[in-house]
Amino acid sequence: MFCKVNKEREIMKIKAAVLICLMAVVVFLVGGGIKLAAAAAKSEKGGLEIGVVSIEKVIRNCQRSANYREEAVASRDMKEAELNKLMKEVEAEEAGLKTLKPESPDRMARTKELFEKRASIQARQKFYEQELMLKEQRMIEGLYKDILRIVGEISEQKGLAFVFERSEPELPAVNLNELSMIIKTGKVLYSGGGVDISDEVIARLDAEK
């Protein structure tokens, strides 16, 4: 008799637990439905909360990038002219070695000197390339920070809850690896209902120069 009472109590506890779980599920579904209905109603009224921006377009078309490209081209041309001048001097000195005897100490010394000059020119060329890449990296980093700040300001003013990055892929790809990278990095595939704020971001960036 005692065992039978205990079993009945256990069954009642299980039924109560199941009932509580069912009630929680119902509350969750009803709450989610209310939120979805509210979001749909807001969307129907034109209250868009989603924005998109093409970071690639902003960086490519803003005035700061144009100014940097102009400065970078001028700097590269100047450094190339310097290196070409040094290389021509070395080539002229190498041509003068032909007047010296192959085994003479003077020729050996000058050959070593010219070899070191060539190595110095090559090292300087690599340094200039690294310097240019570092300057471009620093420029883009600073520009990207400003883009994020301006996107935040525009989003607050327009009441955008989310802003996604969307850039058009350059197809056809050069090779399979590049195609794979394009597919992996594609963030937004469609944004028919989103507000594109790319041009506005460019305008504000240019206004701050």
C-alpha positions, 0 to 999 in steps of 0.5 A: 500500500505504501509503495502504491502511494509513493508511485502515485505521488511520483506520477503526479510530480512528473505530470506537474513538471511536464505541464510547467514545461508546456506552459513555458513553451507556449509563453515563449512561442506567444512572446516570439510571435508578438515580437515578430508581429511588431517587427512586421508592423514596423516594417510595413510602416516604413520603419527600416532598421537595416542599413548596408555600406560598401567599405570598398566603395567608400575607401576607393571613392573618398577624397582622402584615398585620392589624395593618398594615391597622388602622394604615393605616386609622386613619392614612388616616382621620386624614389624610382628616379633616385634608384635608377640614377644610382644604378646607372652610376654603378653600370657606368663604373662596371663598364670602366672595369673593362679597361683594367686587367682581370687579375689586377688588385685594383679591379678586384677592389673596385669589383667588390665595391660595385657589388656592395653598391648593387646590394645597397641599392637592392636593399634600399629598394626593398626598404622603400617598398616596405615603407610604402606598404606600411604607409598605405596600411596606416592610412587605411587603418585610420580611414577605416576607424573614421568610417566606423565612427561615421557609420555609427553616427548615421545609424543613430540619426536614421534609427538603424539597428544594424548596418551590414557591409556589402561589396560587389565581388569582382568576377570572374576570379583570377583563380580558384583560391581567389574565388573561394576567398570571395565566397567565404568573405561575402557578408550580405548576399541581398539587401533589397530592403536595406538603406545603402548609406555608402554615398553618405559616408563618403560625403561626410568623410570628404567634409572632414578633410 
